[in-house]
Amino acid sequence: MSENEARQPMFKDLSADAQKVVSDQLSSTLQALVVAVMGWGLEVLKHLAVFNGAGLAGATALAQAFSTNTSVHRLAISAADSFIVGLAFAILTMVVVFLTGFAQIGPFIKRNMEVMLNVRPLSELKPTWKTWVFVGINWGMAIPSIVSFFVGASFLLRIA
């Protein structure tokens, strides 16, 4: 153990009241993390699926209504293709959000327990670089669905 690590405060160095506060906060943080993972995944799926699903319904209705007008029909089919890609990415995003979220929970619990058992210093409670990578992956997965929606909408706007 280096000198720098030896000087970092440990859980046992806190007063009993401070230990209780930290312990309670860690418990509520874990609960919030689980709820956030579940909620974010469902909200992303719901909104992206609804937007792209509504676009797909509109595009297919226009393609059917204007089946004799080849330019309108082609634009509507292109829009439908974009909305299908958006729906696929919405579903994939939900899966990735759940996987990355639950991949964070185990190490989070382990790190917190090690801090409370005085194996690790209190500074280990801050989010790791992996947490930020997972957050970036989640948002990165949502972006193609959003872009697909706007691409599909742009095809529909050309019809109007």
MDTraj code that builds the backbone (N, CA, C; nanometers):
import mdtraj as md
import numpy as np

residues = "MET SER GLU ASN GLU ALA ARG GLN PRO MET PHE LYS ASP LEU SER ALA ASP ALA GLN LYS VAL VAL SER ASP GLN LEU SER SER THR LEU GLN ALA LEU VAL VAL ALA VAL MET GLY TRP GLY LEU GLU VAL LEU LYS HIS LEU ALA VAL PHE ASN GLY ALA GLY LEU ALA GLY ALA THR ALA LEU ALA GLN ALA PHE SER THR ASN THR SER VAL HIS ARG LEU ALA ILE SER ALA ALA ASP SER PHE ILE VAL GLY LEU ALA PHE ALA ILE LEU THR MET VAL VAL VAL PHE LEU THR GLY PHE ALA GLN ILE GLY PRO PHE ILE LYS ARG ASN MET GLU VAL MET LEU ASN VAL ARG PRO LEU SER GLU LEU LYS PRO THR TRP LYS THR TRP VAL PHE VAL GLY ILE ASN TRP GLY MET ALA ILE PRO SER ILE VAL SER PHE PHE VAL GLY ALA SER PHE LEU LEU ARG ILE ALA".split()
xyz = np.array([
    [0.0854, -0.1174, 0.0000],
    [0.0000, 0.0000, 0.0000],
    [0.0900, 0.1237, 0.0000],
    [0.0629, 0.2175, -0.0908],
    [0.1456, 0.3378, -0.0988],
    [0.1101, 0.4347, 0.0142],
    [0.1977, 0.5336, 0.0314],
    [0.1738, 0.6334, 0.1369],
    [0.0444, 0.7085, 0.1129],
    [0.0164, 0.7393, -0.0156],
    [-0.1038, 0.8152, -0.0505],
    [-0.2297, 0.7379, -0.0119],
    [-0.2305, 0.6051, -0.0386],
    [-0.3469, 0.5237, -0.0033],
    [-0.3625, 0.5130, 0.1477],
    [-0.2520, 0.5098, 0.2198],
    [-0.2559, 0.4965, 0.3647],
    [-0.3196, 0.6181, 0.4307],
    [-0.3096, 0.7337, 0.3672],
    [-0.3634, 0.8567, 0.4261],
    [-0.5118, 0.8775, 0.3948],
    [-0.5663, 0.8011, 0.3040],
    [-0.7065, 0.8205, 0.2689],
    [-0.7950, 0.7706, 0.3827],
    [-0.8993, 0.8465, 0.4164],
    [-0.9854, 0.8059, 0.5282],
    [-1.0628, 0.6781, 0.4963],
    [-1.0806, 0.5996, 0.5977],
    [-1.1559, 0.4757, 0.5861],
    [-1.2894, 0.4930, 0.6587],
    [-1.3815, 0.4021, 0.6330],
    [-1.5134, 0.4057, 0.6944],
    [-1.5028, 0.4056, 0.8467],
    [-1.4110, 0.3258, 0.9006],
    [-1.3956, 0.3153, 1.0458],
    [-1.3492, 0.4466, 1.1090],
    [-1.2888, 0.5351, 1.0279],
    [-1.2417, 0.6639, 1.0784],
    [-1.3560, 0.7628, 1.1024],
    [-1.4729, 0.7317, 1.0497],
    [-1.5882, 0.8196, 1.0671],
    [-1.6498, 0.7984, 1.2049],
    [-1.7175, 0.9006, 1.2533],
    [-1.7910, 0.8861, 1.3793],
    [-1.9083, 0.7905, 1.3573],
    [-1.9661, 0.7418, 1.4643],
    [-2.0788, 0.6490, 1.4534],
    [-2.1953, 0.7121, 1.3770],
    [-2.2211, 0.8408, 1.4036],
    [-2.3293, 0.9093, 1.3322],
    [-2.2977, 0.9197, 1.1834],
    [-2.1749, 0.9520, 1.1502],
    [-2.1345, 0.9642, 1.0098],
    [-2.1399, 0.8278, 0.9410],
    [-2.1016, 0.7233, 1.0124],
    [-2.1098, 0.5898, 0.9545],
    [-2.2538, 0.5539, 0.9214],
    [-2.3454, 0.5887, 1.0117],
    [-2.4872, 0.5594, 0.9866],
    [-2.5364, 0.6362, 0.8644],
    [-2.4987, 0.7629, 0.8539],
    [-2.5404, 0.8446, 0.7398],
    [-2.4869, 0.7851, 0.6092],
    [-2.3580, 0.7499, 0.6086],
    [-2.2979, 0.6917, 0.4884],
    [-2.3650, 0.5594, 0.4545],
    [-2.3873, 0.4767, 0.5532],
    [-2.4521, 0.3476, 0.5321],
    [-2.5926, 0.3642, 0.4752],
    [-2.6706, 0.4541, 0.5342],
    [-2.8064, 0.4804, 0.4846],
    [-2.8032, 0.5350, 0.3421],
    [-2.7081, 0.6243, 0.3165],
    [-2.6977, 0.6840, 0.1832],
    [-2.6606, 0.5784, 0.0792],
    [-2.5692, 0.4886, 0.1137],
    [-2.5307, 0.3825, 0.0207],
    [-2.6485, 0.2913, -0.0095],
    [-2.7267, 0.2602, 0.0911],
    [-2.8437, 0.1752, 0.0725],
    [-2.9453, 0.2423, -0.0202],
    [-2.9729, 0.3692, 0.0034],
    [-3.0705, 0.4385, -0.0817],
    [-3.0147, 0.4604, -0.2221],
    [-2.8835, 0.4768, -0.2344],
    [-2.8225, 0.4927, -0.3665],
    [-2.8369, 0.3646, -0.4473],
    [-2.8177, 0.2510, -0.3845],
    [-2.8337, 0.1237, -0.4539],
    [-2.9776, 0.1064, -0.5006],
    [-3.0726, 0.1377, -0.4139],
    [-3.2132, 0.1271, -0.4530],
    [-3.2444, 0.2211, -0.5687],
    [-3.1909, 0.3423, -0.5624],
    [-3.2137, 0.4393, -0.6700],
    [-3.1509, 0.3921, -0.8006],
    [-3.0350, 0.3291, -0.7928],
    [-2.9680, 0.2784, -0.9123],
    [-3.0518, 0.1717, -0.9806],
    [-3.1051, 0.0794, -0.9021],
    [-3.1883, -0.0265, -0.9590],
    [-3.3137, 0.0335, -1.0227],
    [-3.3789, 0.1251, -0.9541],
    [-3.4990, 0.1893, -1.0081],
    [-3.4650, 0.2685, -1.1343],
    [-3.3511, 0.3380, -1.1334],
    [-3.3110, 0.4175, -1.2499],
    [-3.2840, 0.3280, -1.3705],
    [-3.2173, 0.2159, -1.3481],
    [-3.1885, 0.1237, -1.4584],
    [-3.3183, 0.0738, -1.5193],
    [-3.4098, 0.0306, -1.4361],
    [-3.5379, -0.0205, -1.4852],
    [-3.6191, 0.0903, -1.5520],
    [-3.6259, 0.2051, -1.4874],
    [-3.7054, 0.3162, -1.5402],
    [-3.6510, 0.3713, -1.6690],
    [-3.5196, 0.3918, -1.6761],
    [-3.4598, 0.4491, -1.7964],
    [-3.4822, 0.3566, -1.9148],
    [-3.4593, 0.2271, -1.8940],
    [-3.4781, 0.1310, -2.0022],
    [-3.6210, 0.1308, -2.0543],
    [-3.7164, 0.1313, -1.9627],
    [-3.8568, 0.1301, -2.0042],
    [-3.8983, 0.2619, -2.0692],
    [-3.8516, 0.3730, -2.0149],
    [-3.8869, 0.5025, -2.0731],
    [-3.8278, 0.5190, -2.2123],
    [-3.7031, 0.4785, -2.2289],
    [-3.6405, 0.4873, -2.3608],
    [-3.7182, 0.4034, -2.4605],
    [-3.7451, 0.2797, -2.4235],
    [-3.8191, 0.1923, -2.5140],
    [-3.9555, 0.2515, -2.5463],
    [-4.0251, 0.2956, -2.4442],
    [-4.1607, 0.3464, -2.4641],
    [-4.1624, 0.4652, -2.5601],
    [-4.0790, 0.5641, -2.5323],
    [-4.0824, 0.6837, -2.6159],
    [-4.0295, 0.6589, -2.7567],
    [-3.9171, 0.5919, -2.7672],
    [-3.8629, 0.5667, -2.8998],
    [-3.9534, 0.4741, -2.9801],
    [-4.0103, 0.3740, -2.9141],
    [-4.1006, 0.2827, -2.9840],
    [-4.2294, 0.3533, -3.0261],
    [-4.2839, 0.4361, -2.9405],
    [-4.4073, 0.5079, -2.9759],
    [-4.3833, 0.6025, -3.0930],
    [-4.2765, 0.6802, -3.0869],
    [-4.2484, 0.7746, -3.1955],
    [-4.2244, 0.7016, -3.3278],
    [-4.1383, 0.6011, -3.3244],
    [-4.1093, 0.5288, -3.4480],
    [-4.2280, 0.4443, -3.4935],
    [-4.3031, 0.3879, -3.3986],
    [-4.4226, 0.3108, -3.4342],
    [-4.5293, 0.3975, -3.4984],
    [-4.5507, 0.5163, -3.4445],
    [-4.6487, 0.6079, -3.5040],
    [-4.6023, 0.6505, -3.6436],
    [-4.4744, 0.6767, -3.6577],
    [-4.4208, 0.7119, -3.7892],
    [-4.4392, 0.5990, -3.8886],
    [-4.4141, 0.4757, -3.8428],
    [-4.4311, 0.3595, -3.9299],
    [-4.5770, 0.3450, -3.9725],
    [-4.6681, 0.3640, -3.8797],
    [-4.8116, 0.3549, -3.9129],
    [-4.8502, 0.4610, -4.0157],
    [-4.8040, 0.5823, -3.9950],
    [-4.8341, 0.6891, -4.0905],
    [-4.7719, 0.6638, -4.2271],
    [-4.6482, 0.6182, -4.2273],
    [-4.5793, 0.5928, -4.3543],
    [-4.6459, 0.4804, -4.4324],
    [-4.6843, 0.3732, -4.3631],
    [-4.7494, 0.2627, -4.4347],
    [-4.8882, 0.3030, -4.4841],
    [-4.9584, 0.3859, -4.4076],
    [-5.0897, 0.4347, -4.4536],
    [-5.0730, 0.5193, -4.5788],
    [-4.9730, 0.6057, -4.5802],
    [-4.9477, 0.6876, -4.6990],
    [-4.9034, 0.6025, -4.8178],
    [-4.8207, 0.5028, -4.7922],
    [-4.7754, 0.4152, -4.9005],
    [-4.8941, 0.3425, -4.9628],
    [-4.9878, 0.2997, -4.8781],
    [-5.1065, 0.2305, -4.9286],
    [-5.1995, 0.3275, -5.0025],
    [-5.2199, 0.4434, -4.9451],
    [-5.3122, 0.5407, -5.0050],
    [-5.2611, 0.5940, -5.1390],
    [-5.1296, 0.6058, -5.1510],
    [-5.0714, 0.6612, -5.2727],
    [-4.9933, 0.5550, -5.3496],
    [-5.0448, 0.4344, -5.3528],
    [-4.9728, 0.3248, -5.4184],
    [-4.9609, 0.3460, -5.5695],
    [-5.0485, 0.4254, -5.6267],
    [-5.0411, 0.4512, -5.7714],
    [-4.9454, 0.5657, -5.8035],
    [-4.9150, 0.6485, -5.7068],
    [-4.8206, 0.7599, -5.7265],
    [-4.6824, 0.7109, -5.6831],
    [-4.5988, 0.6778, -5.7803],
    [-4.4717, 0.6122, -5.7477],
    [-4.3782, 0.6981, -5.6632],
    [-4.3744, 0.8295, -5.6848],
    [-4.2814, 0.9126, -5.6064],
    [-4.3252, 0.9201, -5.4596],
    [-4.4551, 0.9376, -5.4360],
    [-4.5058, 0.9421, -5.2989],
    [-4.4905, 0.8042, -5.2338],
    [-4.5226, 0.7005, -5.3091],
    [-4.5125, 0.5646, -5.2578],
    [-4.3673, 0.5336, -5.2175],
    [-4.2734, 0.5718, -5.3013],
    [-4.1319, 0.5457, -5.2729],
    [-4.0861, 0.6219, -5.1482],
    [-4.1281, 0.7486, -5.1342],
    [-4.0931, 0.8257, -5.0144],
    [-4.1536, 0.7642, -4.8883],
    [-4.2778, 0.7188, -4.8986],
    [-4.3446, 0.6574, -4.7833],
    [-4.2761, 0.5271, -4.7428],
    [-4.2344, 0.4486, -4.8408],
    [-4.1642, 0.3233, -4.8107],
    [-4.0277, 0.3534, -4.7486],
    [-3.9589, 0.4566, -4.7977],
    [-3.8300, 0.4957, -4.7381],
    [-3.8495, 0.5405, -4.5937],
    [-3.9576, 0.6150, -4.5690],
    [-3.9879, 0.6576, -4.4326],
    [-4.0157, 0.5363, -4.3446],
    [-4.0941, 0.4413, -4.3972],
    [-4.1261, 0.3203, -4.3208],
    [-3.9980, 0.2434, -4.2862],
    [-3.9070, 0.2345, -4.3806],
    [-3.7790, 0.1673, -4.3540],
    [-3.7048, 0.2353, -4.2391],
    [-3.7028, 0.3678, -4.2392],
    [-3.6345, 0.4420, -4.1324],
    [-3.7005, 0.4172, -3.9976],
    [-3.8325, 0.4155, -3.9954],
    [-3.9031, 0.3931, -3.8691],
    [-3.8825, 0.2495, -3.8180],
    [-3.8706, 0.1529, -3.9092],
    [-3.8422, 0.0151, -3.8681],
    [-3.7040, 0.0073, -3.8043],
    [-3.6058, 0.0745, -3.8651],
    [-3.4713, 0.0785, -3.8066],
    [-3.4772, 0.1446, -3.6688],
    [-3.5555, 0.2522, -3.6569],
    [-3.5706, 0.3198, -3.5282],
    [-3.6308, 0.2295, -3.4220],
    [-3.7315, 0.1508, -3.4609],
    [-3.7917, 0.0557, -3.3662],
    [-3.6912, -0.0508, -3.3238],
    [-3.6148, -0.1013, -3.4191],
    [-3.5146, -0.2034, -3.3871],
    [-3.4113, -0.1476, -3.2890],
    [-3.3658, -0.0248, -3.3127],
    [-3.2687, 0.0346, -3.2210],
    [-3.3311, 0.0645, -3.0844],
    [-3.4600, 0.0981, -3.0804],
    [-3.5264, 0.1213, -2.9518],
    [-3.5244, -0.0060, -2.8676],
    [-3.5556, -0.1180, -2.9302],
    [-3.5557, -0.2451, -2.8575],
    [-3.4141, -0.2826, -2.8159],
    [-3.3192, -0.2662, -2.9062],
    [-3.1791, -0.2959, -2.8742],
    [-3.1285, -0.2055, -2.7619],
    [-3.1699, -0.0797, -2.7641],
    [-3.1296, 0.0142, -2.6589],
    [-3.1812, -0.0316, -2.5238],
    [-3.3058, -0.0770, -2.5192],
    [-3.3611, -0.1236, -2.3924],
    [-3.2795, -0.2397, -2.3375],
    [-3.2441, -0.3341, -2.4229],
    [-3.1651, -0.4491, -2.3790],
    [-3.0289, -0.4036, -2.3274],
    [-2.9646, -0.3136, -2.4011],
    [-2.8316, -0.2650, -2.3610],
    [-2.8396, -0.1884, -2.2289],
    [-2.9435, -0.1077, -2.2106],
    [-2.9593, -0.0331, -2.0855],
    [-2.9724, -0.1289, -1.9674],
    [-3.0522, -0.2327, -1.9836],
    [-3.0667, -0.3302, -1.8751],
    [-2.9336, -0.4007, -1.8477],
    [-2.8660, -0.4445, -1.9533],
    [-2.7399, -0.5177, -1.9351],
    [-2.6324, -0.4307, -1.8709],
    [-2.6158, -0.3085, -1.9204],
    [-2.5122, -0.2224, -1.8632],
    [-2.5493, -0.1794, -1.7215],
    [-2.6768, -0.1570, -1.6983],
    [-2.7207, -0.1180, -1.5645],
    [-2.6962, -0.2274, -1.4629],
    [-2.7352, -0.3478, -1.4985],
    [-2.7158, -0.4575, -1.4044],
    [-2.5687, -0.4977, -1.3942],
    [-2.4907, -0.4713, -1.4980],
    [-2.3464, -0.4965, -1.4902],
    [-2.2801, -0.4018, -1.3898],
    [-2.3404, -0.2871, -1.3666],
    [-2.2860, -0.1908, -1.2707],
    [-2.3248, -0.2232, -1.1266],
    [-2.4356, -0.2880, -1.1078],
    [-2.4883, -0.3081, -0.9728],
    [-2.3989, -0.3991, -0.8881],
    [-2.3547, -0.5112, -0.9446],
    [-2.2695, -0.6033, -0.8688],
    [-2.1413, -0.5376, -0.8200],
    [-2.0630, -0.4780, -0.9101],
    [-1.9411, -0.4098, -0.8650],
    [-1.9698, -0.2934, -0.7693],
    [-2.0813, -0.2263, -0.7891],
    [-2.1193, -0.1163, -0.6999],
    [-2.1402, -0.1680, -0.5578],
    [-2.2145, -0.2765, -0.5453],
    [-2.2395, -0.3360, -0.4128],
    [-2.1077, -0.3815, -0.3507],
    [-2.0251, -0.4504, -0.4307],
    [-1.8969, -0.5009, -0.3798],
    [-1.8088, -0.3862, -0.3302],
    [-1.7979, -0.2797, -0.4108],
    [-1.7156, -0.1643, -0.3724],
    [-1.7677, -0.1016, -0.2438],
    [-1.8980, -0.0860, -0.2345],
    [-1.9568, -0.0253, -0.1144],
    [-1.9345, -0.1121, 0.0090],
    [-1.9490, -0.2425, -0.0069],
    [-1.9266, -0.3315, 0.1078],
    [-1.7798, -0.3274, 0.1500],
    [-1.6897, -0.3231, 0.0534],
    [-1.5479, -0.3164, 0.0878],
    [-1.5139, -0.1864, 0.1602],
    [-1.5814, -0.0780, 0.1241],
    [-1.5605, 0.0489, 0.1954],
    [-1.6130, 0.0354, 0.3379],
    [-1.7303, -0.0222, 0.3520],
    [-1.7890, -0.0346, 0.4855],
    [-1.7135, -0.1345, 0.5735],
    [-1.6430, -0.2288, 0.5102],
    [-1.5618, -0.3251, 0.5865],
    [-1.4170, -0.2779, 0.6003],
    [-1.3933, -0.1545, 0.5592],
    [-1.2612, -0.0918, 0.5715],
    [-1.1533, -0.1593, 0.4874],
    [-1.1922, -0.2206, 0.3781],
    [-1.0965, -0.2787, 0.2844],
    [-1.0512, -0.1728, 0.1841],
    [-1.1430, -0.0827, 0.1529],
    [-1.1145, 0.0264, 0.0587],
    [-1.1405, 0.1598, 0.1273],
    [-1.0714, 0.2650, 0.0809],
    [-1.0949, 0.3977, 0.1395],
    [-1.2274, 0.4577, 0.0903],
    [-1.2729, 0.5593, 0.1596],
    [-1.3988, 0.6259, 0.1243],
    [-1.3980, 0.6825, -0.0176],
    [-1.2818, 0.7173, -0.0686],
    [-1.2729, 0.7748, -0.2036],
    [-1.3196, 0.6767, -0.3108],
    [-1.3289, 0.5489, -0.2772],
    [-1.3735, 0.4472, -0.3732],
    [-1.5248, 0.4523, -0.3972],
    [-1.5953, 0.5371, -0.3248],
    [-1.7406, 0.5468, -0.3425],
    [-1.7806, 0.6255, -0.4665],
    [-1.6895, 0.7025, -0.5221],
    [-1.7258, 0.7816, -0.6402],
    [-1.7399, 0.6904, -0.7619],
    [-1.8183, 0.7320, -0.8625],
    [-1.8394, 0.6479, -0.9814],
    [-1.7067, 0.6165, -1.0516],
    [-1.6989, 0.4955, -1.1032],
    [-1.5782, 0.4541, -1.1740],
    [-1.5856, 0.4979, -1.3202],
    [-1.4750, 0.4852, -1.3899],
    [-1.4735, 0.5196, -1.5318],
    [-1.5665, 0.4272, -1.6094],
    [-1.5846, 0.3022, -1.5628],
    [-1.6758, 0.2100, -1.6308],
    [-1.8194, 0.2613, -1.6259],
    [-1.8551, 0.3230, -1.5156],
    [-1.9903, 0.3787, -1.5043],
    [-2.0146, 0.4806, -1.6143],
    [-1.9173, 0.5690, -1.6348],
    [-1.9320, 0.6718, -1.7380],
    [-1.9301, 0.6115, -1.8776],
    [-1.8528, 0.5049, -1.8975],
    [-1.8522, 0.4360, -2.0269],
    [-1.9899, 0.3753, -2.0529],
    [-2.0483, 0.3105, -1.9500],
    [-2.1810, 0.2512, -1.9666],
    [-2.2868, 0.3579, -1.9968],
    [-2.2781, 0.4710, -1.9303],
    [-2.3725, 0.5804, -1.9573],
    [-2.3576, 0.6258, -2.1023],
    [-2.2341, 0.6397, -2.1474],
    [-2.2093, 0.6785, -2.2863],
    [-2.2622, 0.5765, -2.3857],
    [-2.2433, 0.4485, -2.3538],
    [-2.2953, 0.3424, -2.4414],
    [-2.4471, 0.3507, -2.4490],
    [-2.5119, 0.3704, -2.3352],
    [-2.6588, 0.3778, -2.3340],
    [-2.7096, 0.4912, -2.4213],
    [-2.6517, 0.6096, -2.4043],
    [-2.6952, 0.7228, -2.4866],
    [-2.6558, 0.7020, -2.6323],
    [-2.5394, 0.6422, -2.6539],
    [-2.4959, 0.6137, -2.7909],
    [-2.5892, 0.5175, -2.8624],
    [-2.6471, 0.4243, -2.7877],
    [-2.7419, 0.3302, -2.8468],
    [-2.8761, 0.3963, -2.8768],
    [-2.9132, 0.4962, -2.8012],
    [-3.0420, 0.5634, -2.8234],
    [-3.0363, 0.6572, -2.9442],
    [-2.9201, 0.7109, -2.9732],
    [-2.9080, 0.8110, -3.0799],
    [-2.9517, 0.7586, -3.2167],
    [-2.9122, 0.6363, -3.2596],
    [-2.9594, 0.5902, -3.3912],
    [-3.1112, 0.5822, -3.4028],
    [-3.1789, 0.5484, -3.2953],
    [-3.3252, 0.5436, -3.2992],
    [-3.3834, 0.6831, -3.3176],
    [-3.3257, 0.7786, -3.2476],
    [-3.3706, 0.9175, -3.2606],
    [-3.3447, 0.9689, -3.4018],
    [-3.2249, 0.9413, -3.4526],
    [-3.1888, 0.9845, -3.5884],
    [-3.2805, 0.9181, -3.6905],
    [-3.3081, 0.7890, -3.6736],
    [-3.3970, 0.7177, -3.7658],
    [-3.5358, 0.7802, -3.7686],
    [-3.5835, 0.8219, -3.6524],
    [-3.7137, 0.8881, -3.6478],
    [-3.7120, 1.0162, -3.7315],
    [-3.6094, 1.0983, -3.7127],
    [-3.6038, 1.2242, -3.7870],
    [-3.5817, 1.2024, -3.9364],
    [-3.5067, 1.0994, -3.9727],
    [-3.4895, 1.0671, -4.1150],
    [-3.6241, 1.0258, -4.1739],
    [-3.6948, 0.9375, -4.1024],
    [-3.8273, 0.8959, -4.1498],
    [-3.9230, 1.0130, -4.1599],
    [-3.9196, 1.1013, -4.0590],
    [-4.0068, 1.2189, -4.0617],
    [-3.9720, 1.3101, -4.1790],
    [-3.8435, 1.3200, -4.2115],
    [-3.8051, 1.4050, -4.3255],
    [-3.8599, 1.3499, -4.4566],
    [-3.8655, 1.2154, -4.4710],
    [-3.9264, 1.1572, -4.5903],
    [-4.0750, 1.1912, -4.5953],
    [-4.1420, 1.1827, -4.4796],
    [-4.2857, 1.2137, -4.4779],
    [-4.3114, 1.3616, -4.5075],
    [-4.2228, 1.4482, -4.4612],
    [-4.2401, 1.5915, -4.4879],
    [-4.2243, 1.6238, -4.6366],
    [-4.1455, 1.5462, -4.7065],
    [-4.1303, 1.5672, -4.8513],
    [-4.2591, 1.5338, -4.9270],
    [-4.3402, 1.4494, -4.8666],
    [-4.4680, 1.4121, -4.9303],
    [-4.5660, 1.5284, -4.9214],
    [-4.5619, 1.6018, -4.8101],
    [-4.6590, 1.7085, -4.7852],
    [-4.6421, 1.8266, -4.8744],
])
top = md.Topology()
chain = top.add_chain()
for i, resn in enumerate(residues, 1):
    res = top.add_residue(resn, chain, resSeq=i)
    for name in ("N", "CA", "C"):
        top.add_atom(name, md.element.get_by_symbol(name[0]), res)
traj = md.Trajectory(xyz[None], top)
